[in-house]
Amino acid sequence: MDNKFRISFYPKDSSQVKVVSLSRRLGVLIACILIPLALMGAWLILSGTLHEPAETSAVRKKLGQENGALGDRVGKLDEDLRGLRGDLSRLEEQKVNALMISGVEYMEGEKQQKSSSLFSFFHGLASMKTDVGASLNRARAISGYLDSTLDLLQRQTALVEGLPTSPPVSPEAIPTREFGYSPDPFTGRKALHAGVDFSQQAGAPIFAAGGGTVSEVQKDLLWGNCIRINHGRGVETFYAHLQDLNVKQGQKVVRGQTIGTMGMTGVATGVHLHYELTVRNAKVDPMNYFLPELHLAAVAHVR
């Protein structure tokens, strides 16, 4: 009698039948192991030990509900993201408009390789991921840029308004002495005349050449009634020999505002205004900085 167990495997191809032979002792050992395991599994199933506890079932149900709610929230976030992308497109248009207003050409792609560091910031924006977090950061960045651009334009407008580019006298005034070296009317010696003299009838209005703060109002033995205006950034204007003083120290003035009248106070040979322009502690020729077309508009606005 053969003392071996034989296990045959019959695949679809009957020609590939495989037979595994086991000794009787090994077969009995395997049977002794498998039978108790099978009986134990049957007992666990019948006794309900493997059944899911009520608490676990409740937790699983709750997790399923939360999963469904999260799915709904993800859908809502997708809708918000689409709306956000639309808002970003509008912000991009506003950014372009802001750049055009500020006088800077808007460039894209390879053209931006030569742009300044201010606009290289937008290279990173183009490569950001389109997830919700990155889109929100991008929106904040563009919004912050638009705010800073508006602030820059406002500050530039204030700076332009402060520049002394308007003549301090009406068009009827006549320049009688230019800036530079010329004979002194009292000594006859050649000396630096650090300003420009304008002649007009006594009492003619004297205007602020630009917006700023009155830093000095005084009666000087040499200059007579005089006014000094600080325009910021190291720029100052000086008005001397005035008859009347219409401003006070610390007062804010705008371009074209009447600050006094033409006179002959101090050391002067006739009725005139002595006007000086100082840029960073250096006397310069004021005539080189006048924009005559600004004069009439500024005076009309103040009046």
TIDO-446777 format. One record per residue (C-alpha): residue number from 1; x, y, z. Coordinates in nm, 2 decimals. Each point is the difference from the previous one (the first is absolute). Layout:
BEGIN
{resi: NUM&X: X&Y: Y&Z: Z}
...
end
This chain:
BEGIN
{resi: 1&X: 0.00&Y: 0.00&Z: 0.00}
{resi: 2&X: 0.13&Y: 0.35&Z: -0.10}
{resi: 3&X: 0.05&Y: 0.21&Z: 0.32}
{resi: 4&X: -0.02&Y: 0.33&Z: -0.18}
{resi: 5&X: -0.27&Y: 0.26&Z: -0.05}
{resi: 6&X: -0.03&Y: 0.14&Z: -0.35}
{resi: 7&X: -0.15&Y: 0.34&Z: -0.09}
{resi: 8&X: -0.08&Y: 0.05&Z: -0.37}
{resi: 9&X: -0.04&Y: 0.35&Z: -0.16}
{resi: 10&X: -0.20&Y: 0.00&Z: -0.32}
{resi: 11&X: 0.04&Y: 0.32&Z: -0.20}
{resi: 12&X: -0.20&Y: 0.07&Z: -0.32}
{resi: 13&X: 0.27&Y: -0.17&Z: -0.20}
{resi: 14&X: -0.04&Y: -0.36&Z: 0.11}
{resi: 15&X: 0.35&Y: -0.07&Z: -0.14}
{resi: 16&X: 0.14&Y: 0.22&Z: 0.29}
{resi: 17&X: -0.14&Y: -0.20&Z: 0.29}
{resi: 18&X: 0.23&Y: 0.03&Z: 0.30}
{resi: 19&X: 0.01&Y: -0.25&Z: 0.28}
{resi: 20&X: 0.15&Y: 0.07&Z: 0.34}
{resi: 21&X: 0.09&Y: -0.30&Z: 0.22}
{resi: 22&X: 0.01&Y: 0.02&Z: 0.38}
{resi: 23&X: 0.10&Y: -0.26&Z: 0.24}
{resi: 24&X: -0.27&Y: -0.13&Z: 0.23}
{resi: 25&X: 0.17&Y: 0.15&Z: 0.31}
{resi: 26&X: 0.02&Y: 0.35&Z: -0.16}
{resi: 27&X: -0.36&Y: -0.02&Z: -0.12}
{resi: 28&X: -0.12&Y: -0.09&Z: 0.35}
{resi: 29&X: 0.19&Y: 0.29&Z: 0.14}
{resi: 30&X: -0.15&Y: 0.25&Z: -0.24}
{resi: 31&X: -0.35&Y: -0.14&Z: 0.06}
{resi: 32&X: 0.06&Y: 0.04&Z: 0.38}
{resi: 33&X: 0.08&Y: 0.36&Z: -0.05}
{resi: 34&X: -0.27&Y: 0.09&Z: -0.25}
{resi: 35&X: -0.29&Y: -0.17&Z: 0.17}
{resi: 36&X: 0.03&Y: 0.18&Z: 0.33}
{resi: 37&X: 0.04&Y: 0.33&Z: -0.18}
{resi: 38&X: -0.31&Y: -0.07&Z: -0.21}
{resi: 39&X: -0.20&Y: -0.09&Z: 0.31}
{resi: 40&X: 0.11&Y: 0.31&Z: 0.19}
{resi: 41&X: -0.09&Y: 0.23&Z: -0.30}
{resi: 42&X: -0.35&Y: -0.16&Z: -0.01}
{resi: 43&X: -0.04&Y: 0.05&Z: 0.37}
{resi: 44&X: 0.10&Y: 0.37&Z: -0.02}
{resi: 45&X: -0.25&Y: 0.06&Z: -0.28}
{resi: 46&X: -0.29&Y: -0.19&Z: 0.17}
{resi: 47&X: 0.07&Y: 0.17&Z: 0.34}
{resi: 48&X: 0.00&Y: 0.35&Z: -0.15}
{resi: 49&X: 0.34&Y: 0.08&Z: 0.13}
{resi: 50&X: 0.10&Y: 0.13&Z: -0.35}
{resi: 51&X: -0.31&Y: 0.21&Z: -0.03}
{resi: 52&X: 0.07&Y: 0.38&Z: 0.00}
{resi: 53&X: -0.08&Y: 0.17&Z: 0.34}
{resi: 54&X: -0.28&Y: 0.25&Z: 0.01}
{resi: 55&X: 0.24&Y: 0.28&Z: 0.09}
{resi: 56&X: 0.23&Y: -0.08&Z: -0.29}
{resi: 57&X: -0.30&Y: -0.01&Z: -0.23}
{resi: 58&X: -0.11&Y: 0.35&Z: 0.12}
{resi: 59&X: 0.35&Y: 0.14&Z: -0.05}
{resi: 60&X: 0.02&Y: -0.15&Z: -0.35}
{resi: 61&X: -0.34&Y: 0.15&Z: -0.08}
{resi: 62&X: 0.10&Y: 0.34&Z: 0.13}
{resi: 63&X: 0.32&Y: -0.01&Z: -0.20}
{resi: 64&X: -0.20&Y: -0.08&Z: -0.31}
{resi: 65&X: -0.22&Y: 0.30&Z: 0.06}
{resi: 66&X: 0.30&Y: 0.23&Z: 0.05}
{resi: 67&X: 0.16&Y: -0.14&Z: -0.31}
{resi: 68&X: -0.31&Y: 0.10&Z: -0.19}
{resi: 69&X: 0.00&Y: 0.34&Z: 0.15}
{resi: 70&X: 0.36&Y: 0.05&Z: -0.09}
{resi: 71&X: -0.08&Y: -0.10&Z: -0.36}
{resi: 72&X: -0.27&Y: 0.27&Z: -0.01}
{resi: 73&X: 0.25&Y: 0.25&Z: 0.14}
{resi: 74&X: 0.26&Y: -0.09&Z: -0.26}
{resi: 75&X: -0.26&Y: 0.06&Z: -0.26}
{resi: 76&X: -0.07&Y: 0.34&Z: 0.15}
{resi: 77&X: 0.37&Y: 0.08&Z: 0.01}
{resi: 78&X: 0.02&Y: -0.09&Z: -0.37}
{resi: 79&X: -0.27&Y: 0.26&Z: -0.07}
{resi: 80&X: 0.18&Y: 0.26&Z: 0.21}
{resi: 81&X: 0.32&Y: -0.07&Z: -0.18}
{resi: 82&X: -0.17&Y: 0.06&Z: -0.34}
{resi: 83&X: -0.14&Y: 0.32&Z: 0.13}
{resi: 84&X: 0.34&Y: 0.10&Z: 0.15}
{resi: 85&X: 0.17&Y: -0.06&Z: -0.34}
{resi: 86&X: -0.25&Y: 0.24&Z: -0.15}
{resi: 87&X: 0.08&Y: 0.26&Z: 0.26}
{resi: 88&X: 0.37&Y: -0.06&Z: -0.07}
{resi: 89&X: -0.05&Y: 0.07&Z: -0.37}
{resi: 90&X: -0.17&Y: 0.33&Z: 0.09}
{resi: 91&X: 0.29&Y: 0.08&Z: 0.24}
{resi: 92&X: 0.24&Y: -0.07&Z: -0.28}
{resi: 93&X: -0.18&Y: 0.25&Z: -0.22}
{resi: 94&X: 0.01&Y: 0.26&Z: 0.28}
{resi: 95&X: 0.37&Y: -0.07&Z: 0.04}
{resi: 96&X: 0.06&Y: 0.07&Z: -0.37}
{resi: 97&X: -0.21&Y: 0.32&Z: 0.02}
{resi: 98&X: 0.20&Y: 0.11&Z: 0.30}
{resi: 99&X: 0.33&Y: -0.06&Z: -0.18}
{resi: 100&X: -0.13&Y: 0.19&Z: -0.30}
{resi: 101&X: -0.11&Y: 0.29&Z: 0.22}
{resi: 102&X: 0.34&Y: 0.01&Z: 0.17}
{resi: 103&X: 0.17&Y: 0.03&Z: -0.34}
{resi: 104&X: 0.17&Y: -0.34&Z: 0.01}
{resi: 105&X: -0.04&Y: -0.24&Z: -0.30}
{resi: 106&X: -0.16&Y: -0.34&Z: 0.09}
{resi: 107&X: 0.20&Y: -0.29&Z: -0.13}
{resi: 108&X: -0.06&Y: -0.37&Z: 0.00}
{resi: 109&X: 0.21&Y: -0.32&Z: -0.06}
{resi: 110&X: 0.35&Y: 0.05&Z: -0.12}
{resi: 111&X: -0.04&Y: 0.38&Z: -0.02}
{resi: 112&X: 0.00&Y: 0.02&Z: 0.37}
{resi: 113&X: 0.36&Y: -0.14&Z: 0.03}
{resi: 114&X: 0.13&Y: 0.36&Z: -0.04}
{resi: 115&X: -0.26&Y: 0.16&Z: 0.24}
{resi: 116&X: 0.10&Y: 0.14&Z: 0.34}
{resi: 117&X: -0.02&Y: -0.20&Z: 0.33}
{resi: 118&X: -0.33&Y: 0.17&Z: 0.08}
{resi: 119&X: -0.17&Y: -0.19&Z: -0.29}
{resi: 120&X: 0.21&Y: -0.32&Z: 0.02}
{resi: 121&X: -0.23&Y: -0.07&Z: 0.30}
{resi: 122&X: -0.27&Y: -0.10&Z: -0.25}
{resi: 123&X: 0.21&Y: -0.28&Z: -0.15}
{resi: 124&X: -0.06&Y: -0.21&Z: 0.31}
{resi: 125&X: -0.38&Y: 0.07&Z: -0.02}
{resi: 126&X: -0.03&Y: -0.16&Z: -0.34}
{resi: 127&X: 0.15&Y: -0.32&Z: 0.12}
{resi: 128&X: -0.20&Y: -0.04&Z: 0.32}
{resi: 129&X: -0.21&Y: -0.31&Z: 0.05}
{resi: 130&X: -0.38&Y: 0.05&Z: -0.06}
{resi: 131&X: -0.11&Y: -0.16&Z: 0.33}
{resi: 132&X: -0.21&Y: 0.21&Z: 0.24}
{resi: 133&X: 0.29&Y: 0.10&Z: 0.23}
{resi: 134&X: 0.23&Y: 0.12&Z: -0.28}
{resi: 135&X: -0.28&Y: 0.18&Z: -0.17}
{resi: 136&X: -0.09&Y: 0.19&Z: 0.32}
{resi: 137&X: 0.37&Y: 0.10&Z: 0.05}
{resi: 138&X: 0.01&Y: 0.11&Z: -0.36}
{resi: 139&X: -0.31&Y: 0.22&Z: 0.05}
{resi: 140&X: 0.15&Y: 0.15&Z: 0.31}
{resi: 141&X: 0.33&Y: 0.07&Z: -0.18}
{resi: 142&X: -0.18&Y: 0.18&Z: -0.29}
{resi: 143&X: -0.22&Y: 0.19&Z: 0.24}
{resi: 144&X: 0.30&Y: 0.11&Z: 0.20}
{resi: 145&X: 0.18&Y: 0.11&Z: -0.32}
{resi: 146&X: -0.30&Y: 0.20&Z: -0.12}
{resi: 147&X: -0.02&Y: 0.17&Z: 0.34}
{resi: 148&X: 0.38&Y: 0.08&Z: -0.01}
{resi: 149&X: -0.04&Y: 0.12&Z: -0.36}
{resi: 150&X: -0.28&Y: 0.24&Z: 0.10}
{resi: 151&X: 0.21&Y: 0.12&Z: 0.29}
{resi: 152&X: 0.29&Y: 0.06&Z: -0.23}
{resi: 153&X: -0.21&Y: 0.19&Z: -0.25}
{resi: 154&X: -0.14&Y: 0.22&Z: 0.29}
{resi: 155&X: 0.35&Y: 0.06&Z: 0.13}
{resi: 156&X: 0.13&Y: 0.08&Z: -0.35}
{resi: 157&X: -0.29&Y: 0.25&Z: -0.04}
{resi: 158&X: 0.08&Y: 0.16&Z: 0.33}
{resi: 159&X: 0.37&Y: 0.02&Z: -0.11}
{resi: 160&X: -0.08&Y: 0.16&Z: -0.33}
{resi: 161&X: -0.23&Y: 0.25&Z: 0.16}
{resi: 162&X: 0.28&Y: 0.10&Z: 0.24}
{resi: 163&X: 0.26&Y: 0.07&Z: -0.27}
{resi: 164&X: 0.07&Y: 0.37&Z: -0.05}
{resi: 165&X: -0.06&Y: 0.00&Z: -0.38}
{resi: 166&X: -0.24&Y: 0.30&Z: -0.02}
{resi: 167&X: 0.13&Y: 0.36&Z: -0.02}
{resi: 168&X: -0.06&Y: 0.19&Z: 0.33}
{resi: 169&X: -0.12&Y: 0.31&Z: -0.19}
{resi: 170&X: -0.27&Y: 0.08&Z: -0.26}
{resi: 171&X: 0.09&Y: 0.00&Z: -0.37}
{resi: 172&X: 0.02&Y: 0.38&Z: 0.00}
{resi: 173&X: 0.31&Y: 0.00&Z: 0.23}
{resi: 174&X: 0.33&Y: 0.07&Z: -0.17}
{resi: 175&X: 0.32&Y: -0.19&Z: 0.09}
{resi: 176&X: 0.26&Y: 0.27&Z: 0.08}
{resi: 177&X: 0.29&Y: -0.20&Z: 0.12}
{resi: 178&X: 0.09&Y: -0.36&Z: -0.08}
{resi: 179&X: 0.16&Y: -0.27&Z: 0.20}
{resi: 180&X: 0.39&Y: -0.01&Z: -0.01}
{resi: 181&X: 0.29&Y: 0.24&Z: 0.03}
{resi: 182&X: -0.08&Y: 0.36&Z: -0.07}
{resi: 183&X: 0.10&Y: 0.35&Z: 0.13}
{resi: 184&X: -0.15&Y: 0.08&Z: 0.34}
{resi: 185&X: -0.22&Y: 0.31&Z: -0.03}
{resi: 186&X: 0.14&Y: 0.14&Z: 0.33}
{resi: 187&X: 0.37&Y: -0.09&Z: -0.03}
{resi: 188&X: 0.04&Y: -0.03&Z: -0.37}
{resi: 189&X: 0.21&Y: -0.32&Z: 0.05}
{resi: 190&X: -0.08&Y: -0.32&Z: -0.17}
{resi: 191&X: -0.16&Y: -0.24&Z: 0.24}
{resi: 192&X: -0.23&Y: -0.31&Z: -0.01}
{resi: 193&X: -0.36&Y: 0.09&Z: -0.02}
{resi: 194&X: -0.16&Y: -0.31&Z: 0.15}
{resi: 195&X: -0.35&Y: 0.06&Z: -0.13}
{resi: 196&X: -0.21&Y: 0.18&Z: -0.25}
{resi: 197&X: -0.15&Y: 0.35&Z: 0.04}
{resi: 198&X: -0.34&Y: 0.08&Z: -0.14}
{resi: 199&X: -0.13&Y: 0.36&Z: -0.02}
{resi: 200&X: -0.37&Y: 0.11&Z: 0.01}
{resi: 201&X: -0.21&Y: 0.27&Z: 0.16}
{resi: 202&X: -0.01&Y: 0.00&Z: 0.38}
{resi: 203&X: -0.28&Y: -0.21&Z: 0.15}
{resi: 204&X: 0.00&Y: -0.25&Z: -0.29}
{resi: 205&X: -0.07&Y: -0.36&Z: 0.13}
{resi: 206&X: 0.28&Y: -0.24&Z: 0.07}
{resi: 207&X: -0.09&Y: -0.37&Z: -0.04}
{resi: 208&X: 0.14&Y: -0.32&Z: 0.15}
{resi: 209&X: 0.20&Y: -0.17&Z: -0.27}
{resi: 210&X: -0.10&Y: -0.34&Z: 0.13}
{resi: 211&X: -0.18&Y: -0.16&Z: 0.29}
{resi: 212&X: 0.17&Y: -0.04&Z: 0.33}
{resi: 213&X: 0.03&Y: 0.13&Z: 0.35}
{resi: 214&X: 0.10&Y: 0.35&Z: 0.10}
{resi: 215&X: 0.32&Y: -0.05&Z: 0.20}
{resi: 216&X: 0.10&Y: 0.37&Z: 0.05}
{resi: 217&X: -0.18&Y: 0.33&Z: 0.01}
{resi: 218&X: 0.21&Y: 0.30&Z: 0.12}
{resi: 219&X: 0.11&Y: 0.36&Z: -0.05}
{resi: 220&X: 0.36&Y: 0.01&Z: -0.08}
{resi: 221&X: 0.23&Y: 0.31&Z: -0.03}
{resi: 222&X: 0.14&Y: -0.12&Z: -0.33}
{resi: 223&X: -0.29&Y: -0.19&Z: -0.16}
{resi: 224&X: -0.29&Y: 0.19&Z: 0.16}
{resi: 225&X: -0.32&Y: -0.18&Z: 0.03}
{resi: 226&X: 0.08&Y: -0.36&Z: -0.11}
{resi: 227&X: -0.15&Y: -0.34&Z: -0.02}
{resi: 228&X: 0.16&Y: -0.35&Z: -0.02}
{resi: 229&X: -0.20&Y: -0.30&Z: -0.11}
{resi: 230&X: 0.11&Y: -0.37&Z: 0.05}
{resi: 231&X: -0.12&Y: -0.22&Z: -0.29}
{resi: 232&X: 0.15&Y: -0.32&Z: 0.14}
{resi: 233&X: 0.28&Y: -0.22&Z: -0.13}
{resi: 234&X: 0.25&Y: 0.28&Z: 0.06}
{resi: 235&X: -0.18&Y: 0.26&Z: -0.22}
{resi: 236&X: -0.06&Y: 0.35&Z: 0.13}
{resi: 237&X: -0.11&Y: 0.33&Z: -0.15}
{resi: 238&X: 0.08&Y: 0.35&Z: 0.13}
{resi: 239&X: -0.20&Y: 0.32&Z: -0.06}
{resi: 240&X: 0.15&Y: 0.34&Z: 0.11}
{resi: 241&X: -0.08&Y: 0.38&Z: 0.00}
{resi: 242&X: -0.37&Y: -0.06&Z: 0.04}
{resi: 243&X: -0.24&Y: 0.27&Z: 0.10}
{resi: 244&X: -0.26&Y: -0.21&Z: 0.17}
{resi: 245&X: 0.03&Y: -0.35&Z: 0.16}
{resi: 246&X: -0.32&Y: -0.21&Z: -0.04}
{resi: 247&X: 0.12&Y: -0.32&Z: 0.16}
{resi: 248&X: 0.13&Y: -0.12&Z: 0.33}
{resi: 249&X: 0.28&Y: -0.23&Z: 0.10}
{resi: 250&X: -0.12&Y: -0.37&Z: 0.00}
{resi: 251&X: -0.28&Y: 0.07&Z: -0.24}
{resi: 252&X: -0.07&Y: -0.24&Z: -0.29}
{resi: 253&X: -0.02&Y: 0.16&Z: -0.35}
{resi: 254&X: -0.08&Y: -0.12&Z: -0.34}
{resi: 255&X: 0.14&Y: 0.09&Z: -0.34}
{resi: 256&X: -0.13&Y: 0.34&Z: -0.12}
{resi: 257&X: -0.12&Y: 0.11&Z: 0.35}
{resi: 258&X: 0.06&Y: 0.37&Z: 0.07}
{resi: 259&X: 0.26&Y: 0.03&Z: 0.28}
{resi: 260&X: 0.08&Y: 0.37&Z: -0.01}
{resi: 261&X: 0.03&Y: 0.31&Z: -0.22}
{resi: 262&X: 0.28&Y: 0.17&Z: -0.20}
{resi: 263&X: 0.19&Y: 0.26&Z: 0.20}
{resi: 264&X: 0.32&Y: 0.18&Z: 0.06}
{resi: 265&X: 0.09&Y: -0.10&Z: 0.36}
{resi: 266&X: 0.36&Y: -0.07&Z: 0.12}
{resi: 267&X: 0.29&Y: 0.11&Z: -0.22}
{resi: 268&X: -0.15&Y: 0.05&Z: -0.34}
{resi: 269&X: 0.04&Y: 0.25&Z: -0.29}
{resi: 270&X: -0.36&Y: -0.03&Z: -0.11}
{resi: 271&X: -0.32&Y: -0.19&Z: 0.03}
{resi: 272&X: 0.07&Y: -0.37&Z: -0.08}
{resi: 273&X: 0.00&Y: -0.36&Z: 0.11}
{resi: 274&X: 0.32&Y: -0.19&Z: 0.07}
{resi: 275&X: -0.08&Y: -0.37&Z: -0.05}
{resi: 276&X: 0.24&Y: -0.29&Z: 0.08}
{resi: 277&X: -0.02&Y: -0.37&Z: -0.05}
{resi: 278&X: 0.21&Y: -0.24&Z: 0.21}
{resi: 279&X: 0.04&Y: -0.37&Z: -0.08}
{resi: 280&X: 0.18&Y: -0.20&Z: 0.26}
{resi: 281&X: 0.19&Y: 0.30&Z: 0.14}
{resi: 282&X: 0.11&Y: 0.12&Z: -0.34}
{resi: 283&X: -0.13&Y: 0.32&Z: -0.16}
{resi: 284&X: -0.13&Y: -0.06&Z: -0.36}
{resi: 285&X: -0.15&Y: 0.21&Z: -0.28}
{resi: 286&X: -0.38&Y: 0.00&Z: 0.07}
{resi: 287&X: -0.06&Y: 0.09&Z: -0.37}
{resi: 288&X: 0.11&Y: -0.35&Z: -0.10}
{resi: 289&X: -0.28&Y: -0.16&Z: 0.21}
{resi: 290&X: -0.30&Y: 0.22&Z: -0.11}
{resi: 291&X: -0.29&Y: -0.16&Z: -0.19}
{resi: 292&X: -0.19&Y: 0.32&Z: -0.11}
{resi: 293&X: -0.31&Y: -0.19&Z: -0.10}
{resi: 294&X: -0.06&Y: -0.10&Z: 0.36}
{resi: 295&X: -0.01&Y: 0.36&Z: 0.12}
{resi: 296&X: -0.34&Y: 0.11&Z: -0.13}
{resi: 297&X: -0.17&Y: -0.33&Z: 0.11}
{resi: 298&X: 0.15&Y: 0.02&Z: 0.35}
{resi: 299&X: -0.10&Y: 0.37&Z: 0.05}
{resi: 300&X: -0.35&Y: -0.06&Z: -0.14}
{resi: 301&X: -0.05&Y: -0.29&Z: 0.24}
{resi: 302&X: 0.11&Y: 0.19&Z: 0.31}
{resi: 303&X: -0.21&Y: 0.31&Z: -0.09}
end
